[in-house]
Amino acid sequence: MKVVKENTDTIKSYYDVDPLCEWERTNEKRIEYIITSKMLSRYINPGETVLDLGGGPGRYSTWLASCGCDVTLFDLSEGNISLAKTKAKELNVSIKTICGNALDESLYPEEKYDHILVMGPMYHLFNYEDRKRVIDIALLHLKENGRIYIAFINLFAGLLYYLDEDKYGFKTELEIDPSYGHCLLENIGWNGRAFTEARFEALPEIKRFCNSFGLRQLCLFGQEGFLGPFIHQLDNLEEPHRSLWIDYAYRMCDMEDYLIMSAHIMYIGER
């Protein structure tokens, strides 16, 4: 997780090289996908319009389209957009697509949407003003009483990964670059090299940021629930035990005491 200067080309290249990896990362059996799709289903109805901003190769776009929503996928990566079109055709659903940077206001359609998913930009924008600008632009395209869904990588995501998959890796991480450890102790956001250049956000910062836009908070939930440190262990667990764990993680995902146990945290607000 070496600290690096933000580089849009690096991030774009990461997703262009292997968009199928991101498609599989959010597959239907993943706890993140199961909990997130259940939570989105509480608020998004068939026939409504959705802008999926930073939606990658379209896992949620194609699912929402299959539910009867009118979906526009907007992503930085040409590889992601190309794969999304292929998957939409395979699944016999229709989605619109835009390829470009979420900071470029000129690329946005003029229409306003019932729902805007901000599923990727907060993962990669290091500068606070850039993160704020993305949300400001998105809100210009959100209908009155519309809902916005903002996803963050939790500051603790690195720890959760090491606990689950690489218990010796945390020591190596700190020996190479102690900055992540410092941010953990101070409970402040961290920018640097993870799976690619990424922003890990502290929970207090997530709350302050989302509350600064004058929205009515509907929900703040952990996209893996309390299962964040145990994803790898759950992968091969037999039924009905696996489903039982996931059911409780979903039912408890918006309990604030457990939010830091999720690698990803989503805010849902209403205009």
C-alpha positions in Angstrom: 0.0 0.0 0.0 2.8 2.4 -0.8 1.6 6.0 -1.0 1.4 7.3 -4.6 0.2 10.3 -6.4 -3.3 9.9 -7.8 -3.2 8.7 -11.5 -6.3 8.3 -13.4 -4.5 6.5 -16.2 -3.2 3.9 -13.7 -6.7 3.2 -12.4 -8.2 3.1 -15.9 -5.5 0.7 -17.0 -6.1 -1.6 -14.0 -9.7 -2.1 -15.0 -9.1 -2.2 -18.8 -6.6 -5.0 -18.5 -8.9 -7.5 -16.8 -12.6 -6.3 -16.5 -13.7 -9.9 -16.0 -11.8 -9.9 -12.6 -14.1 -7.1 -11.3 -17.2 -8.9 -12.7 -16.3 -12.0 -10.8 -15.3 -10.1 -7.7 -18.9 -9.0 -7.3 -20.5 -12.3 -8.5 -23.9 -13.4 -7.1 -22.4 -15.7 -4.5 -20.3 -12.9 -3.0 -21.4 -11.7 0.4 -20.9 -8.1 -0.7 -23.2 -8.6 -3.7 -25.9 -10.5 -1.7 -26.2 -7.9 1.0 -25.9 -4.8 -1.3 -28.5 -6.1 -3.8 -30.9 -6.8 -0.9 -30.4 -3.3 0.5 -30.9 -1.7 -2.9 -34.1 -3.7 -3.4 -35.6 -1.9 -0.4 -35.4 1.4 -2.2 -35.3 0.9 -6.0 -38.5 -0.2 -7.9 -39.1 -1.6 -11.4 -39.6 1.2 -14.0 -37.4 3.7 -12.2 -34.4 5.3 -13.7 -30.9 4.6 -12.4 -27.5 6.1 -13.2 -24.8 3.7 -12.2 -21.7 6.0 -11.7 -18.4 4.1 -11.6 -20.4 0.8 -12.0 -17.5 -1.1 -13.4 -18.4 -4.0 -15.8 -22.1 -3.6 -14.9 -22.9 -6.2 -12.3 -25.4 -4.0 -10.6 -26.5 -2.3 -13.8 -27.5 -5.6 -15.5 -29.2 -6.8 -12.4 -31.2 -3.6 -12.1 -32.1 -3.8 -15.8 -33.3 -7.3 -15.3 -35.6 -6.0 -12.5 -37.2 -3.6 -15.0 -35.2 -0.4 -14.3 -34.0 2.0 -17.0 -30.3 1.9 -16.4 -27.4 4.0 -17.6 -23.9 2.8 -16.7 -21.1 5.4 -16.6 -17.6 4.2 -16.1 -14.0 5.3 -16.6 -12.8 2.0 -18.2 -13.4 1.1 -21.8 -12.8 -2.5 -20.8 -15.5 -2.4 -18.2 -18.0 -0.8 -20.6 -17.2 -3.3 -23.3 -17.7 -6.2 -20.9 -20.9 -4.7 -19.6 -22.4 -4.6 -23.1 -21.4 -8.2 -23.6 -23.0 -9.3 -20.3 -26.1 -7.3 -21.0 -26.5 -9.1 -24.3 -25.9 -12.5 -22.7 -28.5 -11.7 -20.1 -30.9 -10.3 -22.6 -31.3 -6.9 -20.9 -30.8 -3.4 -22.2 -28.5 -0.8 -20.6 -27.2 2.6 -21.8 -23.5 3.3 -21.4 -21.1 6.3 -21.1 -17.3 5.9 -20.9 -15.4 8.7 -19.2 -14.3 10.4 -16.0 -17.0 11.1 -13.5 -15.4 14.5 -12.9 -16.3 15.6 -16.4 -19.7 17.2 -16.1 -20.0 17.5 -19.9 -20.4 13.7 -20.3 -23.5 13.5 -18.1 -26.9 13.2 -19.8 -29.2 16.1 -19.3 -31.9 14.0 -17.8 -32.5 13.5 -14.1 -32.7 10.1 -12.4 -34.7 8.5 -9.6 -31.5 6.8 -8.3 -27.8 7.4 -8.6 -25.3 4.8 -7.6 -21.8 6.1 -6.8 -20.2 2.7 -6.6 -16.6 3.4 -7.7 -15.4 7.0 -7.6 -14.9 7.2 -3.8 -12.6 4.2 -4.1 -10.0 6.1 -6.2 -10.3 9.9 -5.8 -7.5 11.0 -3.4 -8.4 14.7 -3.3 -11.3 15.8 -1.1 -12.4 18.4 -3.6 -12.6 15.8 -6.3 -14.7 13.5 -4.2 -17.0 16.4 -3.3 -17.3 17.5 -7.0 -18.4 14.0 -8.1 -21.3 14.1 -5.6 -22.1 17.7 -6.4 -22.4 16.8 -10.1 -24.4 13.7 -9.4 -26.9 15.6 -7.3 -27.5 18.0 -10.2 -28.8 14.9 -12.0 -30.9 13.5 -9.2 -34.6 14.1 -9.1 -36.4 15.8 -6.2 -36.9 13.0 -3.6 -34.4 10.9 -5.5 -31.9 8.7 -3.8 -28.1 8.5 -4.0 -26.0 5.5 -2.9 -22.4 6.3 -2.1 -20.0 3.4 -1.6 -16.6 3.7 0.2 -13.7 1.3 1.0 -13.5 1.2 4.8 -10.2 2.2 6.4 -10.2 -1.2 8.1 -10.5 -3.1 4.8 -6.7 -3.8 4.8 -6.9 -5.2 8.3 -9.9 -7.4 7.3 -8.0 -8.7 4.3 -4.9 -9.6 6.3 -7.0 -11.3 9.1 -8.9 -13.3 6.5 -6.3 -14.2 3.9 -2.8 -13.2 4.8 -2.2 -13.1 8.6 1.5 -12.5 8.1 1.1 -9.7 5.6 0.3 -6.9 8.0 3.7 -7.0 9.5 5.3 -6.9 6.0 3.0 -4.0 5.1 4.2 -1.9 8.0 7.8 -2.7 7.4 7.5 -1.5 3.8 5.4 1.6 4.6 4.1 2.4 8.0 1.7 5.1 6.7 -1.4 2.7 6.7 -0.7 1.8 10.3 -0.5 5.5 11.3 -3.8 6.2 9.7 -5.4 3.2 11.5 -4.1 4.6 14.9 -5.4 8.1 14.0 -8.6 6.8 12.4 -8.1 9.0 9.4 -8.4 8.1 5.7 -5.5 6.6 3.7 -4.5 7.0 0.1 -2.1 4.6 -1.6 -1.3 1.4 -3.5 -3.6 -1.5 -2.7 -5.2 -3.6 -5.5 -4.6 -0.4 -7.5 -4.4 3.2 -6.3 -7.1 3.5 -3.8 -8.7 5.6 -1.0 -9.6 3.9 2.3 -12.0 6.1 4.3 -12.4 6.3 8.1 -16.0 5.9 9.3 -16.1 9.4 11.0 -15.0 10.9 7.7 -17.7 9.0 5.8 -20.3 10.4 8.0 -19.1 14.0 7.9 -18.7 13.8 4.1 -22.1 12.4 3.4 -23.9 14.7 5.9 -22.3 17.7 4.2 -24.7 17.6 1.2 -27.9 18.4 3.0 -29.5 15.0 2.3 -31.8 13.0 4.5 -29.9 9.8 5.6 -31.9 6.7 4.9 -29.3 4.2 5.8 -25.6 3.6 6.4 -24.6 -0.1 6.1 -21.7 -2.5 5.8 -21.8 -4.2 2.5 -20.3 -7.4 4.0 -22.0 -7.0 7.4 -20.1 -8.5 10.3 -18.6 -11.1 8.0 -15.9 -8.8 6.6 -13.0 -10.6 8.5 -14.3 -14.1 7.5 -15.1 -13.9 3.7 -12.6 -16.5 2.8 -13.8 -18.8 5.5 -17.4 -18.6 4.3 -16.6 -19.4 0.7 -16.6 -23.1 1.2 -19.0 -23.4 4.1 -21.8 -25.9 3.4 -25.5 -25.1 3.5 -27.6 -24.3 5.4 -24.8 -22.9 7.6 -23.5 -20.4 5.0 -26.9 -19.0 4.3 -27.6 -18.6 8.0 -24.5 -16.6 8.6 -25.2 -14.4 5.5 -28.9 -13.9 6.7 -27.8 -12.5 10.0 -25.0 -10.4 8.5 -27.7 -8.8 6.2 -30.2 -8.3 9.1 -27.5 -6.6 11.2 -25.7 -4.7 8.4 -27.0 -1.3 9.3 -26.2 -1.6 13.0 -23.5 1.0 13.6 -21.6 -1.1 16.1 -20.7 -3.5 13.4 -19.9 -1.2 10.4 -16.2 -1.3 10.8 -16.3 -5.1 10.2 -17.2 -4.5 6.5 -14.6 -3.8 3.9 -17.1 -1.6 2.0 -19.6 0.8 3.6 -22.5 2.4 1.7 -24.5 5.5 2.5 -28.0 5.9 1.2 -29.5 9.5 1.2 -32.6 11.1 -0.1 -32.8 14.5 -1.7 
